[in-house]
Amino acid sequence: MCTVTFIPTASGIHLTSNRDEQVNRGRAIDPAYFSGDGYKLVFPKDPDAGGSWIALKDNGDALVLLNGAFIKHLRKPPYRRSRGQIVLDIIKAADPEQQFNEIDLEGIEPFTLVLFTKGVLWECRWDGFGKHRLLLDAGTAYIWSSVTLYDDEETLERRQWFRDWLDQRNDRISTEEIFSFHQHAGKGDVRNSLVMNRENKVRTVSITSILIGGSQLRMRYRDLQSGSDAERSFSRKNSLADRKTTKLLSAVRRAIIRARHWEYWPSYMIYGPLYFYWLWLSIKARSFFFFSAANPGIENSGFAQERKSDIYKLIPQRYYPQTALYQAGATPEAVIRQLKERGMTFPLIAKPDMGERGVQVKLLYTIADLENYCRLSKVDFIVQEYIDYELEAGIFYYRIPGEQSGHISGIVGKEFLSVTGDGRSTIAMLLEKQDRALLQLPSLRQTEGSVLDVVLEAGISRLVVPYGNHSRGALFVDLSEKITESLTREIDAICKQIPGFYYGRLDIKFKSWEALNKGADFSIIELNGAGSEPTHIYDPSHSLFFAWKEVCRHWRLLYCISRLNVKKKGLSLMNIAEGMKMLQSHTRHLKQVRQL
């Protein structure tokens, strides 16, 4: 009842309590199941008063009790009822948060409740005179210490222990690690460690941890007096039939969304009718790989198998983020050491040296995230400093060989997948309301876990996917109207400094359009070559016919640039054997690249 932590992770919500009690109080009864009118509960029972300090409900609601409210109060017994009985009254209610608002607490000793209900985290206090509620961010970790035992200095010290412990881990913290923290954290001072003992009068008698997962609910209990462990679990209240129906309806809705919006169709359906035009250009060039001389400075002209690390070397350093290349199998220790030597700090971006469509791109916040990425990546990868400019755009550039100046043929703006809270809905519920986001929900459940169960306050926005990839939920908006003489001049000046680059798309993060037009406050995240799509076609307002027209226009430019480079520079085009080898190698490589 005296030290509580709340930790959201990918596997679920962890709510853990250390119970500090008078040594003369009876030993608690191990957690057991209790049924009521339409609900099931599990909780350990206080044999003296019949209540509990922690409880879990079969719908995922849970709460934990701490003695005292804001200050150490003077006890004034007798009290009308025990606080543990109040705990059970609240958790048994259909709406525990409303029950706290309505329950009569006159004559009840001051207390604090950490209440997690309907995906929302509340801090509820009764100070003996009035009730106080505080809505907390369920995506953030917290620690509480009872004011009846720990003063402000001791409370702050415990928070620092907690922060230090969290910094060494990531969102995949296990129940075992949490138990270890709750049992061993401290500086060896038995009076104030998380497992405490004060002159054998008050001591920590048990640790109880709740896990609220996607479908499984679990309570693990450790009796520190006997050394025994007990565990109880059950599935969420929703029936299997309900879950299957919901899953089926979501799948049907996703299928309808894809059918109605061509931008979500498989690439072979979008590009299939255009292969006749590709064939015509191939016949004219006498090579199926007519693009292969478009960008002489880039491997395969940037159509496939090009390495990002090689392309960055062509770009002046001041235009792109600080970048480090690592081979598959690199040890986390070596990577961390080299990053420190380079002065690179978190957050960082990691991505395959050869990849596409944002697969295996990961934003890393901690050393644990980096260690996990190193362990899971099967291909060479790069680590970059994270550029936190809010705006991102893809600018398609081309320059006809022999001409002094290049051109911008299209600009796509990228709006990252995000939600805005209404004070009632979880992030998952908010995502379900957006067609674009609904398509990403299955993969997000795997990568984000319990974060999707967080309820945002009304008006509060949350960035869900910080990557500007259409395949990962970003909205692409055609911003070709942003093409100006000044912007074209700045982009052209940059691209002419890149040896052998004539055709492709620059993905840029920048502070503002005004600054970008002046060549200031921007960073080139990626440069793509002959394999680039004119991604402004994916603006939902554009028709499939518009997309076909734009693709053909860009293929025609690609053909002309490549043919002129052959003629003026004496280059040769790929033959069939070379082209097939490239495509086969690329296909094999992509099979090793997987989403982390």
C-alpha positions as CSV (number, residue, x, y, z in Angstrom):
1,M,0.0,0.0,0.0
2,C,3.0,2.3,0.2
3,T,5.0,2.1,-3.0
4,V,3.2,1.9,-6.4
5,T,4.5,2.0,-10.0
6,F,2.6,2.2,-13.2
7,I,4.5,1.1,-16.3
8,P,3.1,1.0,-19.9
9,T,4.9,-1.4,-22.2
10,A,4.4,-3.1,-25.5
11,S,3.1,-6.2,-23.7
12,G,0.6,-4.3,-21.6
13,I,0.1,-2.1,-18.5
14,H,2.0,-3.1,-15.3
15,L,0.6,-1.9,-12.0
16,T,2.7,-3.0,-9.0
17,S,2.5,-2.4,-5.3
18,N,4.7,-2.9,-2.3
19,R,2.6,-3.3,0.9
20,D,4.2,-1.8,4.0
21,E,2.4,-2.9,7.1
22,Q,2.6,-3.1,10.9
23,V,4.2,-6.4,11.9
24,N,1.3,-7.2,14.2
25,R,-1.2,-7.1,11.4
26,G,-2.5,-10.5,10.1
27,R,-0.9,-12.0,7.0
28,A,-2.9,-11.4,3.9
29,I,-4.7,-14.2,2.1
30,D,-3.2,-15.0,-1.3
31,P,-5.1,-13.6,-4.4
32,A,-8.3,-15.4,-5.1
33,Y,-11.2,-15.1,-7.6
34,F,-14.4,-13.4,-6.6
35,S,-17.6,-13.2,-8.7
36,G,-20.3,-10.5,-8.6
37,D,-23.2,-9.4,-10.7
38,G,-21.7,-9.6,-14.2
39,Y,-18.1,-9.3,-13.2
40,K,-15.1,-11.3,-11.8
41,L,-12.4,-9.9,-9.6
42,V,-9.1,-11.2,-8.3
43,F,-7.4,-9.7,-5.2
44,P,-5.4,-10.6,-2.1
45,K,-7.5,-10.2,1.1
46,D,-6.8,-8.4,4.3
47,P,-7.9,-10.9,7.1
48,D,-8.3,-8.1,9.6
49,A,-10.7,-5.8,7.8
50,G,-11.8,-8.0,4.9
51,G,-10.8,-5.5,2.2
52,S,-7.9,-5.2,-0.1
53,W,-5.2,-2.8,-1.3
54,I,-5.1,-4.0,-4.9
55,A,-7.7,-5.5,-7.3
56,L,-8.1,-6.5,-10.9
57,K,-11.4,-6.8,-12.8
58,D,-12.0,-9.1,-15.8
59,N,-12.7,-6.1,-18.1
60,G,-9.2,-4.8,-17.5
61,D,-10.0,-2.3,-14.8
62,A,-7.6,-2.2,-11.9
63,L,-6.7,-0.1,-8.8
64,V,-4.2,0.2,-6.0
65,L,-4.4,1.9,-2.6
66,L,-1.8,4.0,-0.9
67,N,-2.3,5.3,2.7
68,G,-2.6,9.1,3.0
69,A,-3.4,11.8,0.5
70,F,-1.2,14.9,0.2
71,I,0.4,15.2,3.7
72,K,1.1,12.9,6.6
73,H,-2.2,13.2,8.6
74,L,-2.9,12.6,12.2
75,R,-5.0,9.5,12.7
76,K,-8.4,10.0,14.3
77,P,-10.0,6.6,14.9
78,P,-12.4,5.2,15.0
79,Y,-13.2,5.3,11.3
80,R,-16.5,4.3,9.8
81,R,-15.0,1.7,7.4
82,S,-11.6,0.5,6.3
83,R,-10.0,1.9,3.2
84,G,-9.6,-1.6,1.8
85,Q,-13.4,-2.0,1.9
86,I,-13.7,1.2,-0.1
87,V,-11.3,-0.2,-2.7
88,L,-13.6,-3.1,-3.3
89,D,-16.7,-1.0,-3.4
90,I,-15.1,1.2,-6.1
91,I,-13.7,-1.6,-8.3
92,K,-17.0,-3.6,-8.2
93,A,-18.9,-0.7,-9.8
94,A,-19.7,-0.7,-13.5
95,D,-17.9,2.6,-13.7
96,P,-15.2,2.8,-11.0
97,E,-14.3,6.4,-11.8
98,Q,-17.9,7.5,-11.4
99,Q,-18.2,5.4,-8.2
100,F,-15.3,7.3,-6.6
101,N,-17.1,10.6,-7.4
102,E,-20.4,9.4,-5.8
103,I,-19.3,7.3,-2.9
104,D,-19.7,8.8,0.6
105,L,-16.2,9.0,2.2
106,E,-17.1,10.9,5.4
107,G,-15.5,9.1,8.3
108,I,-12.9,7.4,6.1
109,E,-9.2,7.8,6.7
110,P,-7.3,9.7,4.0
111,F,-6.0,7.7,1.0
112,T,-4.8,7.8,-2.6
113,L,-6.1,5.5,-5.3
114,V,-4.3,4.8,-8.6
115,L,-7.2,3.8,-10.8
116,F,-6.9,2.4,-14.4
117,T,-10.3,2.1,-16.0
118,K,-11.4,1.9,-19.6
119,G,-7.9,2.6,-20.7
120,V,-7.7,5.8,-18.6
121,L,-5.4,6.5,-15.7
122,W,-6.7,8.4,-12.7
123,E,-5.0,9.5,-9.5
124,C,-7.8,9.8,-6.9
125,R,-7.3,11.3,-3.5
126,W,-9.4,11.7,-0.4
127,D,-7.8,14.0,2.2
128,G,-10.5,13.7,4.8
129,F,-12.3,16.9,3.7
130,G,-12.7,16.5,-0.1
131,K,-12.1,14.4,-3.2
132,H,-9.4,15.2,-5.7
133,R,-9.0,13.7,-9.2
134,L,-6.2,14.0,-11.6
135,L,-6.2,12.6,-15.2
136,L,-2.8,11.2,-16.0
137,D,-1.1,10.1,-19.3
138,A,-1.5,6.3,-19.4
139,G,1.5,6.2,-21.9
140,T,3.9,7.5,-19.2
141,A,5.5,5.6,-16.3
142,Y,4.8,6.8,-12.7
143,I,5.9,6.0,-9.2
144,W,4.0,6.9,-5.9
145,S,5.2,6.6,-2.3
146,S,2.9,6.9,0.6
147,V,3.0,10.3,2.4
148,T,2.4,8.5,5.7
149,L,5.9,6.9,5.6
150,Y,8.0,8.9,3.2
151,D,8.8,12.6,3.3
152,D,9.4,14.8,0.2
153,E,13.1,14.2,0.1
154,E,12.7,10.4,0.3
155,T,9.9,10.5,-2.4
156,L,12.1,12.5,-4.8
157,E,15.0,10.0,-4.2
158,R,12.7,7.1,-5.0
159,R,11.6,8.8,-8.2
160,Q,15.2,9.2,-9.3
161,W,15.8,5.4,-8.7
162,F,12.8,4.8,-10.8
163,R,13.9,7.1,-13.6
164,D,17.5,5.6,-13.6
165,W,16.1,2.1,-13.8
166,L,13.7,3.0,-16.7
167,D,16.5,4.7,-18.6
168,Q,18.3,1.3,-18.7
169,R,15.4,-0.4,-20.3
170,N,12.7,-0.1,-23.0
171,D,9.0,-0.7,-23.3
172,R,9.5,-4.5,-23.3
173,I,10.1,-4.5,-19.5
174,S,9.0,-7.9,-18.1
175,T,7.1,-8.6,-14.9
176,E,10.3,-10.3,-13.5
177,E,12.3,-7.1,-14.0
178,I,9.6,-5.1,-12.3
179,F,9.6,-7.5,-9.3
180,S,13.4,-7.1,-9.2
181,F,13.1,-3.3,-9.0
182,H,10.4,-3.4,-6.4
183,Q,12.4,-5.9,-4.3
184,H,16.0,-4.6,-4.6
185,A,15.8,-0.8,-5.5
186,G,17.5,1.5,-3.0
187,K,20.9,2.3,-1.5
188,G,21.1,-0.3,1.2
189,D,19.2,1.8,3.7
190,V,16.7,-0.6,5.1
191,R,14.6,2.2,6.4
192,N,13.9,3.7,2.9
193,S,14.5,1.0,0.3
194,L,11.5,-0.2,-1.6
195,V,11.5,-3.3,0.6
196,M,11.9,-1.5,3.9
197,N,12.0,-2.4,7.6
198,R,11.7,0.2,10.4
199,E,12.8,-1.2,13.7
200,N,10.7,-4.3,13.0
201,K,7.6,-2.3,13.6
202,V,6.7,-1.5,10.0
203,R,8.0,-3.5,7.1
204,T,7.3,-4.5,3.5
205,V,5.3,-7.7,3.6
206,S,4.4,-8.4,0.0
207,I,4.8,-7.3,-3.6
208,T,1.8,-7.6,-6.0
209,S,2.0,-6.9,-9.7
210,I,-0.9,-6.7,-12.2
211,L,-0.4,-7.1,-16.0
212,I,-3.2,-5.8,-18.2
213,G,-2.5,-7.2,-21.7
214,G,-4.4,-7.2,-24.9
215,S,-6.4,-10.3,-24.0
216,Q,-4.8,-11.7,-20.9
217,L,-5.1,-10.3,-17.4
218,R,-2.7,-11.5,-14.6
219,M,-2.0,-10.8,-11.0
220,R,1.3,-12.1,-9.5
221,Y,1.7,-12.0,-5.7
222,R,4.9,-12.5,-3.7
223,D,4.6,-13.0,0.1
224,L,8.0,-11.7,1.5
225,Q,7.3,-13.3,4.8
226,S,6.9,-16.8,3.6
227,G,8.9,-16.4,0.3
228,S,6.0,-18.0,-1.7
229,D,4.6,-16.7,-5.0
230,A,1.1,-17.0,-6.3
231,E,-0.4,-16.2,-9.7
232,R,-3.9,-15.7,-10.9
233,S,-5.1,-14.9,-14.5
234,F,-8.1,-14.7,-16.7
235,S,-9.1,-13.5,-20.1
236,R,-10.8,-10.2,-20.7
237,K,-14.6,-10.1,-20.3
238,N,-15.3,-9.8,-24.0
239,S,-16.5,-13.1,-25.4
240,L,-14.6,-15.0,-28.1
241,A,-17.6,-14.6,-30.4
242,D,-17.6,-10.8,-29.8
243,R,-13.9,-10.6,-30.6
244,K,-14.3,-12.7,-33.8
245,T,-17.2,-10.6,-35.0
246,T,-15.3,-7.3,-34.3
247,K,-12.2,-8.7,-36.1
248,L,-14.3,-9.8,-39.1
249,L,-16.0,-6.4,-39.3
250,S,-12.7,-4.6,-39.2
251,A,-11.3,-6.8,-41.9
252,V,-14.3,-6.2,-44.1
253,R,-14.0,-2.5,-43.6
254,R,-10.3,-2.5,-44.4
255,A,-11.1,-4.4,-47.6
256,I,-13.8,-1.9,-48.6
257,I,-11.4,1.0,-48.0
258,R,-8.7,-0.6,-50.2
259,A,-11.2,-1.3,-52.9
260,R,-12.6,2.2,-53.0
261,H,-9.2,4.0,-52.9
262,W,-6.7,3.1,-55.6
263,E,-3.8,4.4,-53.6
264,Y,-4.0,1.3,-51.5
265,W,-4.0,-1.1,-54.4
266,P,-1.1,-3.5,-54.9
267,S,1.6,-2.0,-57.1
268,Y,1.1,-4.6,-59.8
269,M,-2.5,-3.4,-60.2
270,I,-1.5,0.3,-60.4
271,Y,1.4,-0.2,-62.7
272,G,0.2,-3.2,-64.7
273,P,-1.5,-1.2,-67.5
274,L,1.6,1.0,-67.8
275,Y,4.0,-1.9,-68.6
276,F,3.0,-1.5,-72.2
277,Y,4.5,2.0,-72.2
278,W,7.6,0.7,-70.4
279,L,7.9,-1.9,-73.2
280,W,7.6,0.8,-75.8
281,L,10.4,2.8,-74.2
282,S,12.5,-0.3,-73.9
283,I,12.1,-1.1,-77.6
284,K,13.1,2.5,-78.5
285,A,16.2,2.2,-76.2
286,R,16.9,-1.4,-77.2
287,S,17.1,-2.3,-73.5
288,F,14.5,-3.3,-70.9
289,F,16.6,-1.4,-68.5
290,F,16.6,1.9,-70.4
291,F,16.9,3.8,-67.1
292,S,20.3,2.4,-66.2
293,A,22.4,5.4,-67.4
294,A,20.2,8.1,-65.9
295,N,22.3,8.6,-62.7
296,P,25.9,7.5,-63.5
297,G,27.0,8.4,-60.0
298,I,24.7,6.0,-58.2
299,E,24.7,2.2,-58.3
300,N,22.2,0.9,-60.9
301,S,21.2,4.6,-61.3
302,G,19.3,4.2,-58.0
303,F,16.7,1.8,-59.4
304,A,17.6,-1.1,-57.0
305,Q,20.5,-2.4,-54.8
306,E,21.8,1.1,-54.2
307,R,23.2,1.7,-50.7
308,K,22.1,4.8,-48.8
309,S,25.5,5.1,-47.3
310,D,27.1,5.4,-50.7
311,I,24.5,8.0,-51.8
312,Y,25.1,10.1,-48.7
313,K,28.8,10.2,-49.5
314,L,27.9,12.0,-52.8
315,I,26.0,14.7,-50.9
316,P,27.8,17.6,-49.2
317,Q,27.8,16.8,-45.5
318,R,26.0,20.0,-44.5
319,Y,22.9,18.9,-46.3
320,Y,22.1,15.6,-44.5
321,P,22.0,14.2,-40.9
322,Q,25.1,12.8,-39.3
323,T,25.1,9.2,-40.3
324,A,27.0,6.0,-39.3
325,L,27.0,2.7,-41.1
326,Y,27.1,-0.7,-39.4
327,Q,27.3,-4.2,-40.7
328,A,24.7,-6.9,-39.9
329,G,25.7,-8.5,-36.6
330,A,27.4,-5.5,-35.2
331,T,27.5,-5.7,-31.4
332,P,25.4,-3.1,-29.5
333,E,28.5,-2.3,-27.4
334,A,30.5,-1.4,-30.5
335,V,27.7,0.6,-32.0
336,I,27.1,2.6,-28.8
337,R,30.8,3.3,-28.4
338,Q,31.1,4.6,-31.9
339,L,28.0,6.7,-31.6
340,K,29.4,8.3,-28.4
341,E,32.7,9.0,-30.2
342,R,30.7,10.8,-32.9
343,G,28.7,12.8,-30.4
344,M,25.4,11.3,-31.6
345,T,22.7,11.2,-28.9
346,F,19.2,9.9,-28.6
347,P,16.7,10.0,-30.2
348,L,18.2,8.4,-33.3
349,I,16.8,6.9,-36.6
350,A,17.9,3.4,-37.7
351,K,17.2,2.0,-41.1
352,P,18.5,-0.6,-43.5
353,D,21.4,0.5,-45.8
354,M,19.4,-1.0,-48.6
355,G,15.6,-0.9,-48.2
356,E,12.4,0.6,-49.4
357,R,8.9,1.8,-48.3
358,G,10.0,2.5,-44.8
359,V,10.4,-1.1,-43.8
360,Q,12.6,-1.6,-40.7
361,V,12.9,2.2,-40.2
362,K,12.8,2.7,-36.4
363,L,13.0,5.7,-34.2
364,L,15.2,4.8,-31.2
365,Y,14.7,6.6,-27.9
366,T,17.0,4.6,-25.6
367,I,20.1,2.4,-25.5
368,A,17.7,-0.6,-25.0
369,D,16.0,0.3,-28.3
370,L,19.3,0.4,-30.0
371,E,20.4,-2.9,-28.5
372,N,17.2,-4.5,-29.7
373,Y,17.6,-3.1,-33.2
374,C,21.1,-4.4,-33.5
375,R,20.0,-7.8,-32.3
376,L,17.1,-8.1,-34.7
377,S,18.5,-6.6,-37.9
378,K,19.7,-9.2,-40.4
379,V,21.1,-6.6,-42.9
380,D,23.6,-3.8,-42.9
381,F,22.0,-0.7,-41.4
382,I,22.7,3.0,-40.8
383,V,22.0,5.1,-37.7
384,Q,21.3,8.8,-38.1
385,E,20.7,11.8,-35.9
386,Y,17.0,12.5,-35.7
387,I,15.9,15.7,-37.4
388,D,13.0,17.1,-35.5
389,Y,11.7,19.6,-38.1
390,E,7.9,19.3,-38.2
391,L,7.6,19.5,-42.0
392,E,8.6,16.8,-44.5
393,A,8.3,16.8,-48.3
394,G,9.4,14.8,-51.3
395,I,10.7,17.0,-54.0
396,F,11.1,15.4,-57.5
397,Y,14.0,16.8,-59.4
398,Y,15.4,16.3,-62.9
399,R,18.0,17.9,-65.1
400,I,18.4,17.2,-68.8
401,P,22.1,16.4,-69.6
402,G,23.7,19.4,-71.3
403,E,21.3,21.9,-69.8
404,Q,22.5,24.4,-67.2
405,S,19.6,24.2,-64.9
406,G,17.3,21.5,-63.5
407,H,13.6,21.4,-62.7
408,I,11.2,20.4,-60.0
409,S,8.4,18.1,-61.5
410,G,6.4,17.6,-58.4
411,I,6.2,18.1,-54.6
412,V,4.5,15.8,-52.1
413,G,3.8,16.9,-48.5
414,K,3.7,14.3,-45.8
415,E,1.3,14.4,-42.9
416,F,2.3,11.8,-40.3
417,L,-0.2,9.5,-38.7
418,S,-1.5,11.1,-35.6
419,V,-4.6,11.4,-33.5
420,T,-6.3,14.1,-31.3
421,G,-7.9,13.1,-28.0
422,D,-11.5,13.6,-27.0
423,G,-11.0,12.7,-23.3
424,R,-13.0,9.5,-23.8
425,S,-11.5,7.3,-26.6
426,T,-8.3,5.3,-26.5
427,I,-5.7,5.9,-29.2
428,A,-6.9,2.6,-30.9
429,M,-10.5,3.9,-30.9
430,L,-9.4,7.2,-32.4
431,L,-7.4,5.3,-35.1
432,E,-10.4,3.2,-36.0
433,K,-12.2,6.3,-36.9
434,Q,-9.7,7.2,-39.7
435,D,-9.7,5.0,-42.8
436,R,-6.0,5.5,-43.3
437,A,-5.2,4.7,-39.7
438,L,-7.4,1.6,-39.6
439,L,-5.3,0.0,-42.3
440,Q,-2.2,0.4,-40.0
441,L,-3.9,-0.8,-36.9
442,P,-3.0,-4.5,-37.1
443,S,0.7,-3.7,-37.4
444,L,0.5,-1.0,-34.8
445,R,-0.9,-3.4,-32.3
446,Q,2.2,-5.5,-32.7
447,T,4.7,-2.6,-32.4
448,E,2.9,-0.3,-29.9
449,G,1.1,-2.7,-27.7
450,S,-0.6,-1.1,-24.7
451,V,0.2,2.4,-25.8
452,L,-2.9,2.2,-28.0
453,D,-5.0,1.8,-24.9
454,V,-4.1,5.3,-23.7
455,V,-6.9,7.8,-23.5
456,L,-5.8,11.3,-24.5
457,E,-7.2,14.4,-23.0
458,A,-9.5,16.4,-25.2
459,G,-7.6,18.5,-27.7
460,I,-4.2,16.8,-27.0
461,S,-2.6,15.4,-30.1
462,R,-0.3,12.4,-30.3
463,L,2.1,11.4,-33.1
464,V,1.5,7.7,-33.6
465,V,3.9,6.9,-36.5
466,P,6.8,9.4,-36.9
467,Y,7.7,8.3,-40.4
468,G,6.8,9.9,-43.7
469,N,6.0,6.7,-45.6
470,H,2.7,6.1,-47.4
471,S,2.9,2.4,-46.5
472,R,3.1,3.3,-42.8
473,G,0.1,5.5,-42.8
474,A,1.4,9.0,-43.8
475,L,-1.0,11.1,-45.8
476,F,0.5,12.3,-49.1
477,V,-0.7,15.7,-50.3
478,D,0.2,17.1,-53.7
479,L,2.0,20.4,-53.0
480,S,3.2,21.1,-56.5
481,E,1.8,24.6,-56.2
482,K,4.7,25.2,-53.8
483,I,7.1,25.1,-56.8
484,T,8.7,28.5,-57.2
485,E,11.7,30.0,-59.0
486,S,13.6,30.4,-55.7
487,L,12.9,26.9,-54.5
488,T,13.9,25.4,-57.9
489,R,17.1,27.5,-57.8
490,E,18.0,26.2,-54.3
491,I,17.2,22.6,-55.1
492,D,19.1,22.8,-58.4
493,A,22.1,24.3,-56.7
494,I,22.1,21.3,-54.2
495,C,21.6,18.6,-56.8
496,K,24.3,19.9,-59.2
497,Q,26.8,19.3,-56.3
498,I,25.9,15.6,-56.3
499,P,28.1,13.9,-58.9
500,G,26.2,12.0,-61.6
501,F,22.7,12.8,-60.3
502,Y,20.1,13.9,-62.8
503,Y,16.8,12.3,-61.8
504,G,15.2,11.4,-58.5
505,R,13.4,12.5,-55.4
506,L,14.8,14.2,-52.4
507,D,13.0,13.5,-49.1
508,I,13.6,16.6,-47.0
509,K,12.6,17.7,-43.5
510,F,12.5,21.4,-42.9
511,K,11.5,24.2,-40.6
512,S,9.3,26.2,-42.9
513,W,8.6,26.8,-46.6
514,E,10.0,30.3,-46.3
515,A,13.3,29.0,-44.9
516,L,13.4,26.2,-47.5
517,N,13.0,28.7,-50.3
518,K,16.1,30.5,-48.9
519,G,18.1,27.2,-48.6
520,A,18.0,27.3,-44.8
521,D,16.9,25.1,-42.0
522,F,16.5,21.8,-43.8
523,S,18.0,18.3,-44.0
524,I,18.0,15.7,-46.8
525,I,16.7,12.6,-45.2
526,E,17.0,10.4,-48.3
527,L,17.9,10.8,-52.0
528,N,16.3,8.3,-54.3
529,G,17.2,7.7,-57.9
530,A,15.7,6.0,-60.9
531,G,13.4,3.9,-58.8
532,S,11.7,6.9,-57.4
533,E,8.0,7.3,-57.7
534,P,6.4,10.8,-58.2
535,T,4.7,10.3,-54.9
536,H,2.4,13.3,-55.3
537,I,0.2,11.0,-57.3
538,Y,-0.9,9.4,-54.0
539,D,-2.8,12.5,-53.0
540,P,-6.3,11.1,-52.3
541,S,-7.8,13.9,-54.4
542,H,-6.1,12.5,-57.6
543,S,-7.6,9.9,-59.9
544,L,-5.9,6.8,-61.1
545,F,-5.8,8.4,-64.6
546,F,-3.9,11.3,-63.2
547,A,-1.4,9.0,-61.6
548,W,-0.9,7.0,-64.9
549,K,-0.3,10.3,-66.7
550,E,2.3,11.5,-64.2
551,V,4.1,8.1,-64.1
552,C,4.3,8.1,-67.9
553,R,5.6,11.7,-67.9
554,H,8.3,10.8,-65.4
555,W,9.3,7.6,-67.3
556,R,9.6,9.6,-70.5
557,L,12.0,12.0,-68.7
558,L,13.9,9.1,-67.3
559,Y,14.2,7.6,-70.8
560,C,15.4,10.9,-72.3
561,I,18.0,11.5,-69.5
562,S,19.4,8.0,-69.7
563,R,19.6,8.0,-73.5
564,L,21.4,11.4,-73.5
565,N,23.9,10.2,-71.0
566,V,24.6,7.2,-73.2
567,K,25.1,9.5,-76.2
568,K,27.1,12.3,-74.5
569,K,29.1,10.3,-72.0
570,G,29.6,7.1,-73.9
571,L,27.8,5.0,-71.3
572,S,26.1,1.7,-72.0
573,L,22.8,0.4,-70.8
574,M,22.3,-2.8,-68.8
575,N,21.8,-6.0,-70.8
576,I,19.2,-8.5,-69.8
577,A,21.6,-10.7,-67.8
578,E,22.9,-7.7,-65.8
579,G,19.4,-6.4,-65.2
580,M,18.0,-9.8,-64.1
581,K,20.9,-10.3,-61.7
582,M,20.2,-6.9,-60.1
583,L,16.5,-7.7,-59.7
584,Q,17.1,-11.2,-58.2
585,S,19.7,-9.8,-55.8
586,H,17.3,-7.1,-54.7
587,T,14.5,-9.6,-54.2
588,R,16.7,-11.8,-52.0
589,H,17.8,-8.8,-50.0
590,L,14.3,-7.6,-49.3
591,K,13.4,-10.9,-47.9
592,Q,15.9,-10.3,-45.1
593,V,14.5,-6.9,-44.3
594,R,11.6,-7.1,-42.0
595,Q,9.6,-4.8,-39.8
596,L,10.9,-4.5,-36.3
